[in-house]
Amino acid sequence: TSIIGRELLTSFNGESLLPKKIQYKDFAFWQKSNLENESFKKEEDYWLNVFNEEIDVLNLPIDFPRPLIQSFEGARVGFYLDKDILDALNKVAKDTGVTVNMILLTVFKTLLYRYTNQQEIVVGMPIAGRAVNEFYNVMGAFVNTIVLKSRIENNATFRDLLNLTKSNLFNALANQNYPFDELIKKIKVNRDPRRNPLFDVMFVMDSIESDVGQSESALNFEYEFKQITSKVDLSLIGVKNKVGIDFQVEYCTKLFKSETIDRFIKHYTNILEVVLQNPSTGLNEICFLS
């Protein structure tokens, strides 16, 4: 959207757009031709090694029986982390050598672990898919999905899981060009029409870009529309700016009541409050109830 916004404002101001040397079709050709290259083969080997064993499904407590065919009916509930929390996140990130996004993702994994008591937690995460610089300003659907699998030990602390998240994320991003669809084809997945393959939950973090531009003769405003779909069972979606983080919890309404999602948000923020005070707290010692 930032690319569209910049080009619209450029045209609106009477300026000419620079001709594009690369189009989206060039990306499609590049991706297809590279599937046989050695670099892609190395990435394929990485992902096949990560998912060389069958993955247990995430047994989140749900409010309604799971439909026989996966439902994409959904809704969103929002919450906000203010600047004080963002400042605390930045301090912990600096002290522990990670990013704010890694902390927020690890809190998400911690809550899933406490809800399910499962040691293996798998979370999907979309990425921009513009690792090649030439494609950075080209409009099109470059988004790919990486899958983060964490094996949590019984006596692990939040800091332990945070370090594991950091390592897993670095490795996944180093192999991010391998298409998710190809991974699904290659690995042995027990396809269940009631579920998404490989993962049932997603974590999404974005930041507001400030380079869209302004125009004296144009008014810029946001239009908020009602979300009525959910790609997976549950997604935590955050947008970070300089004064805080806006979160949306996207959930399947065929599985969860809105009251359940309200509790999820309270539990998430309670865990965040605990680990910001002491990142070395044991995962099983964290009280997420109010």
N, C-alpha and C positions, 0 to 999 in steps of 0.2 A: 504493500500500500504506500510505503514511503516513496518508492520509485514513481508510481502513478501520481502521487501528490506533487512531487517536484516537477514532473513534466507538465502536469496540468497548469501549475502556477507559472511555469516558464512560458507556456503558450498564451496564458491569460494576460501576461505582462507584455505580449507582443514580441517576445524573443524567439529566435529560431532554435529548434532542437538539433543537436548534433546527430549526424547519421550514425546508425548502429552498424558496427563492423561485425558483430556477432549476434545471432538470433537464437531463439530457443531451440530451433531445429538442430543447431550446431551442438548444443548440449546433449540432445537426444542421440545424435550420431556419435558423439564422444563417449557417452556412457555405454552404448551398445558395442562399439568397437573395442572398448577397454575391458570388456568382460573376459576376454581371452588373454589379456596382458598379465605379465608376471606380478605386477603390483596388486592387481585385483585378485589374483590367485592367492597371494599372501594374506589379503584381507579375508578372503573366503575361508582359508585355513584357520584364521583366528576365530571367526564366528562359529565354524563347525566344531572347533575344539571347546569353545565355551558351552555349546549346546549339544555335546556329544552324548548326553544322557537325557532320559525323559524328564520333563519338567512337571512338577506337581502343580495342580491348579490352586489358585489363591482362594481359600475358603473364608471369604469375608462374611460376617453375619448379615443376612439380608432380611427384609421385611415380608417379601412375597415369594412364592414359589417361582423358580427360574423358568421362563417360557421355553417351550420346546424348540423354538427358533429364536435366535438372538434378536432382541428388541433394541431399536435405536431411538425410542421415544425418551426424551430427556428434558431436563431443566437445569437452571443454574442458581446458586445461592452465593452471594458475595460477602467478603469481609476485608478488613483493611488493617495493615500493620503501619503504624505511624513512624515519624522520623526518629523518635527515641528508640524504638525497637530496631529500626534500620541502623542507627548509630551503634547500638549494642551488637548487632550482627556483624557490622564492619570491624568492630574491635575483636570479636572472637575469631573472625576470619583471618585477621592479621596475626593474632596470637598463635593460631593453629596452622597457618600456612595453607589455607584453603580459600575458596570463594564463598560469597554469600549464597549463591545458588546451591552449592554443595551442602551447606548447612541446612537449607530449607528442604532439599531433597532427602537428606538423612533423617530429618524430623518426620517426614512423610513415611519413610521406610520404617522408622521406629514405631510409629502408630500402627502401621500394617502388621508389624511383627507382634505387637501387644494384642491387637484384635484377634489374630489368627493363631498365635503361638507356633507358627511355622518358621523353621530356621532358614528356609530358602525363599527369598522374596524377589520377584521379578517385576520390573517396572519398565514400561515403554516411555520413550522420550523423543519427540520430534526435533530435528535439527534443520537448520536453514538449507543445507545442501549446496552451499556456494563456496566450498573450500578452494576451488580454482578461481583465482582473481579475475580472470577474463569474464566470468559469469556473474560478477557481483552486481552489476547494474543492468542485467538483462531481466525483463519481466517473464514470469513463467512459474510453473509448479516444480521447484527444485527440491522441495521438502522430502527428506528421507527420515526413517525411524531407526533409532538405535535401541537396543534392549539391554538393560542393566540387571545382571543377576548377582545377588548378594547371598553368601552363606554365612549366617550369623551364629556365633558360638553362644552357648548358654550363659557364660559368665562375662560376655562382652560389655564394654562400656560404650557410651555414646561416642567418645573419641575414637574407639576402635572401629566402630561402624563408619564414622566420618572418614577415617583414613582409608578404609576399604572402598568407600564410595568414590573418594578422590582417585584411587588407583584404577578402579573399574571404569570411571568416566574418562580418564586420560587414555586408557587403552581403547575404549570404544570410539572416542573421537579420532584416534590415530587410524582407525579402520572404518571411518564413517562413509566412505564412498561406495561401499558394497551395498547394493539395493536390498532393502528389507524383503521385497517380494521374492528375490532369488534365494534368500536365506530360508524362507518358508518352504520353497520347493525342494531345497537340498536336505534339510534335517527331517528327522522322523517325528512328526507331530501328529498326535491323535486328534484329528479334526473333529470338533464337537460343534454341531450347528447352533448350540445354545451360547457359545462363547467365542471371543476373539482368539485367534491363534497366538500362542506364546505368552500373552499377558492380558490381564483384565483391568489393569489400572495404568494411568499415565501421569507423568509430571511434566509440566510445560512452564518455562520461564522466558520472558521477553523483557525488553526495555524500550522505553519511548525514545525514538530518535528525534533529535532537535534540529536536523538539517533539512527538513521538508521545505522550509522557506516561508516567506510571508509576502503578502501583496496588499498595497494600500487600497486597492479598489475591489478586493475580494474578502468576503467574510469566511473564516474557517470555523467549522463547528462539528462536533461529533453527534452521530445519531445512534442511539442505543436501541437494539432490537431484541425482542424476546427470544431466548434460546429454547427450542423445542426438540432438540436432538441431543444424543450422547453417543460418541464414537465407541466408547467402552463402558464398562460398569461404572467406573469412577475416575475422574480426572481432576487434578489440582493444577490450576492455571494462574500464574502470577505475572503481573506487569510491573516492573520496577521503574521508579523515577527518582529524582533527587530528594523528595520529601516523604517517601514511603513506598509501600508495595500494595497494589490492588490485587486481591485474589478472587477467583471464581472457582467454586466447586461444581463441576459438571457431572451429573449423575443420571443413571437410567431410572426413570420413574416407574418402570415395571418391576424394579428390584427394591428401591428404597423410598421411604416416606421422607418428606421434607424435614420432619422433626429429627429424624436420624442424621441427616446431613448437618443440621444445626448442632447436634451433639458432637459430630465429627469435627466441626470447626472449633468448638470449645476445647475438645481433647487435643487437637493439633496445637492450638495456641498455649495450652497448659504445658505441653511437652517443651515447646519452644522456650517458654519462660524458665523452666527448670534448667535446660541445657545452656542457656545463655548465662545463667548464674554459675553453673559448674559443668563444663563439657565432659568431665571425667566420671559423671554419674553412671552407674550401671544401668543397662537398659531395663532390667527387671525391677530395679529400684525406683524407676520414674513413676510417680503417681500422676496419671493424666486426668483423673476425675477431679471435679471441683469440690 
